[in-house]
């Protein structure tokens, strides 16, 4: 069977790229299509893959500022030819599903979310924090891009959502049903360490919708030690509001994350995420989570068991959750880690295999083969 995998862009290793990497494990001979490919920024496994890129890769600043070409994404995606393939799987949080499918090949879209910056997250990306020219251009093209997004659904045979949150968005925006298969989390690579837990922790890109400002203000108010792993355009603003107990670590190698999780009292997760791999990683290292209760965490966390959920994205609500957390007992590391096994890469591969077998009307894999 000839398989094509389509991804928005390959310019770094985040959750979407890890899903794509797992799909490549399922289909090692697959041909990969993407808008822009930066081999030096992704896992070496992609460097040996057959990759076709769009003309955007060769345009001025296309590799470094590809997001500025957003109004042209639909035209770029139309340029890919999938006539020779039997199965197309798109891994999409933006435009990967915008491909043309005139031959009506089987197209499964693994949807990380409908494109945030033309739908629910428009103001977060193009509000007052954006420059005036960017805001103007975004408003001028928003309706056109929404039409492109909706039209592209005609070529999608089936939707998979990465969480219940995203399944509801697909229903609301696209009026399509979706099956939830949670993304793979590389739990085997996380080796917990023993030792005292002495600080609170944030692991995140430093961008507005992550609401890292809440974690900083809450820890400032309670004079609590907080370590922040990550970087991004918000870093300077966040540093300026930080008190003496806040420490910025920048990005750290993935192999060192387990050490940070293992010595943290709790992970603070104040944003609303589509799924949220970081809380699963933290719990697999025995680190409970204090999280805003909306979004993908509803699939992964249990209030009072794996952490504490707070109801409002306010400093007062977060501080109340921290105080509640400090008075509660939680399961030990082995118990928490066991709870997270269902989100492992092996479980993801098993579920994807059975999903595709069901579409082709093959019998499901026996339960004895379940990891």
Beta strands, then each sheet from edge to edge (+ up, - down):
strand 1: 3-7
strand 2: 31-34
strand 3: 51-53
strand 4: 87-92
strand 5: 106-111
strand 6: 158-161
strand 7: 178-180
strand 8: 199-203
strand 9: 226-229
strand 10: 246-250
strand 11: 264-269
strand 12: 288-292
strand 13: 307-310
sheet 1: 3+ 2+ 1+ 4+ 5+ 6+ 7+
sheet 2: 10+ 9+ 8+ 11+ 12+ 13+
end
